[in-house]
Amino acid sequence: MRNVGIDIGGTKIAGGVVDADGTILERLRVPTPTDTAALAAAVGEMVLELASRHDIHAVGVAAAGFIDRTRSIMLHAPNIDWHDEPLRAEFEARIGRPVTLENDANAAGWGEYRFGAGRGSTDMVMITLGTGVGGAVVGDGTLLIGANGSAAELGHMRFVRGGRACGCGQSGCLEQYASGRALQRELGDIADAGGIGERLAAHRRPDGIVPGRDLAMLLAEGDAGALEAVRRVATALGEACGAFQAVLDPDVFVIGGGVAELGEVLLQPTRIAYDTSLPGFGDRPTARFAIAELGNDAGLVGVADLAGLRTV
């Protein structure tokens, strides 16, 4: 059984034909139009082109934003001007067949659960550390959607009471302490303080960013300032995972996104913080931590698989 997965990003639309084992057989990519009608047309054309060369069972579309429980209406999107947009109906009209619509973080989490770092588990939490923090939860083999369709916004759990202002309108959210943006903030603070931050200061660009390649080099060399910045972010992540464990009790936490490319440098202090934050630690089973395996393909693969499961 082959399905089409479409992952709509802020700048590009990635599409592909996905086999039953999660293998991508063919890929297409086009720029993301800013106009809703043009975007729907682009998705439709992409699906029809792929279907002309493959026997397609189902079509899934993933996009960032809040989707209602029926997985039909895009209530709000951060990158595209969608407000109460009947996206599923628009895509189905263009494609001429049923479409599965899903949040991009949920789709990526499902992809990892089925074919990536979470395969073989029954209960999984995926946390994506990019510019912000995304999340997906699988419980007893089922993707958590929530009563209103907006479950698993893990990055917007209040982590620090009265903490840093967040773009969601609240303050103290986890993504202000455990994201790529948070890591750059910590790198900057340590660089400005001098001492162990001297080498970090030398690698900062005029905009204050420490490039990923430079950070990786400093970490490989054991630079104390770089390691301390990662430890601070990892500690926030681990403490949050202790709280998530108390509520969701997963057997694995899958960590994805750009920050996850740090691998064990990130996971080791994360595990320490998790252990010390877990209620009843020492007297209860703990979860394992793993780095996501599918990379940028997770959403495309995940939504294609979901489409196959949801389309009778």
N, C-alpha and C positions, 0 to 999 in steps of 0.2 A: 504494500500500500504506500503510495507516494502522496505527499501533501505539499502545498505551497505555504511558505512562511514569509511574511512581509514585516520588516522592522522599520518603522518611521522614526527617523531622528530629526534633530533640529536643522541639519544641513544636508542630509542624504537619506534616501530610501534604499534599504538593502532587501533584496528578495532572493529566494532560492527554492529549489525543489529538494525536499528532504525525504529520505527513505525511512522505512519503519525502524531501522536501528540508529537513526539520528545522523546518518551520513548525508552531507549536502552534495547532490548530484550535479547541480548547475546553479550559478549565481548571476544576478543582475544588480546593477546599482545605477541610480539616477539622482540628480540634485532634488532636494525637497522644495516644491513650489510653495510660495507664501499664501496663495489663494486656495481656499478650501475646494472649490470645484476643480481647479487644475490639479490639486493633490489627488483627489478621488480619481480623476482621469488617468493620472500617472500610475496609480496603483492598479487600476483596471487594465491598462495597457500592459503593464509588467506581468500580471497574472495571465492574461490571454496569450502573451508571447510564450511564457513558460508552458502553458497548457497545450500549445500547438506542437510541442516537442515531447510531451510526457503525458501519460495517463494519470490525471490528477483526481484524487478522492475528495480532498477538502482544502479549504483556504483559511489561513489564520493571519490576522493583522495585529501587530503590537505597536503601541504608541504610549508616550509618557502622558500622564494625566489621571484625573479621577473619572472612573467609568461607573455608571450605575449598576445595580445588582443584576439586572437582566443582561448586562454586557452589550447594550445597544446604544446608549447615549454617552457621549463624552461631555461630562459636566464642566470640566475645566482642564486646560492644558497649559503647561508652563512655557512652551516654546512656540506654539502655534495659536492663532486667535480662534480657539474653539470654546464656545460657551453653550451648553445644552444642545450640542450638535448631534443629530441622529446619524452618527457615522456608519453604523452597521448597515442601515438601510441604503445609505448613499453608495457604499462599496458594493453591496449586493446588486443594486440597480446597474452599476457599471460592469460588474463581472458576470451577472446572470446565474449565480449559484450562491448557496448559503456561505456566510462568512462568520468566523469566530473572531470576536474583538476582545483584546486583553491588554491590561496595563503592561508596559515594557519590563518593569522590574519583576512582576509576577511571571511573565513569559520566560525571562532569563533564569529565574529561580527554578521554574519547572524544567527547563532544559538541563540545568545542572543536576537536578534531582533524578531525572530519567537517564541521562547519558553522560553526566560529568562527575564532579567530585562527590555528589550526594547519592550516586547510584548504589543500590543495595540497602539504603536506609529506609526506615518507615516514617520518621519525623525529622524534618530538616528546617533550619533557619538559614537563609542566605542574606548576607549583608554586603552591599556594594558600596565601596569607598571610592567615590569619584570626587567631583567638585562638591557634591553633597553626599548624603547617605541614603541609599535605597534599600528596600527589603522585600523579602518574600518568605512566606511560611507554608510548609507542607505538614499537615497533621494526619497521621494514619493513612498516608497515601493520597490525601485530598488537598488541593490548593485552597488555602484560606482566602475567602472573598470578603466576608463580613456582611452585616445586615444591610448596609448601604452601598456595598461594593468597593469600599475604600480601606480594607484591612491592610495590615502589614506596613504601614508608613513608619517603619522603625526609626528612621532618622529624625522623626519629630516627636519621639518620646522626650518628655522634659527630663533632662539629665542633671541640670544644675538649677536650683531654685533661684530666680532673680539673676540668671546668667546672661550670657551674650545674646544680643538681639538676633533673631533669625528672620530670614526672608518670608517665612510662613505667617509672620505677624505675632508670633509668640517669642519667648526668650528662654535661653538655657537648653535648647534642643540638642540632642546628641550630635547632629551633623556639624554643630559649631565647635565640637571638641574631637571628633574622630573622622574627619574627611580630608580630602586633598587640600582644601582651603585651610583647614585647621592645622595640617602639617606645615604648610607654608607660614602660617602665623607663628607657630612655635619655632620654626627655623629662624624667622626674622627676630623674634624676641631674644633668642639665645645669641644670635649674631650681634644684636645691638648691645647686649650686656658685656661683651668682651670676654676675656678669659677663654673658656673652652669654645667660645663662638668665633674666635678670630679667623679660623679657616673658612667657616661658613660665610663670614662677611666678605671674604676675598672672592667667593664664588657667586655672590648675588649679582643679578643683572640690575640695570638702572631702575627697573620697575619693582625691585625688591624680591623677585622670584629666584630661588635656587633651582636651576634646571635639573630635571630628573637624572640626566646622565652624570652630572656633577655630584648629585646626592648619592647615587649608587657608588661612585668612585670613593667618596668620603666614607661611606659605610663599609665598603670592602677593606679600606685601610684602617678601620677601627677608630675613626675620628669621634672624639668624645661628645662634641657638640651635636653632630648629626645623629649619633646614637641616642642622645638624651631627647632630642626632638621626637624621634620615632617612639621612644619609650613613653613619652607623655601621651601621644595619640593612642598607642597600643593599650595603655592603662585605661583610658576612657573607654575604648572598645571592649576590653575584657570585663570591666566593671558592669557595663551595659549588658554584656552577654550573661553575666551572673544573674541579673534581673530577668532577662528573657528566659533563662533556664527555669527560674522559679515559676514562671507563668506558662511556658510552652513545653518545657521538658523535651527538647529535641535530642536525638542521638548524635547529630553532627551540625556544626556551624560551618557554612561555606562562605569564605571571604573572597569577594571579587572586586573589580574596579581597578583603576590605575594604582592606587596605594598598595593593593595586594601583590603587585609585582615585586615588592620588597621581600616576599616569601617568609622564611623563618626569622629574619631580622624583625619582622612585624609580629609573627605568631608566637615567638617565645615569650616576650613580655605580655602579650595578650593572654596567654594561658596562665601566667602567674597572677595577673589581676583577676582573671575569671575564678581561679581557685580560691583566692582570698575573699572574693565577694559572694561566693555561692552559699546560700543558706544550707546549713547542715553538711558542709564540706567534710569529707572523711568518712561520713556515714551514709553516703548515697552515691549512686552511679553518676559519672560525669560524661559530658559530651566530648567528642573529638573535634579538632579544628583542622580544616583543609582549605587550601587555596583553590579557587575556581579553575576549571580546566578548559572550558569552551571559549573563553575570551569574548570577543565581539560577536561571535556566532550564537551565543546562548539564547538571545531573544528570538532570533529567526528560527532556530531549531525548536525552542520551547513552544512557540505559538503554533508552529506547524504540527507538532505532536498533539497539542491541546485541540486543535481543529479536528484532527483525526478522531480523537476520543469523543468530542462533542457532536460530531456530525454522524447521524445514523444513516 
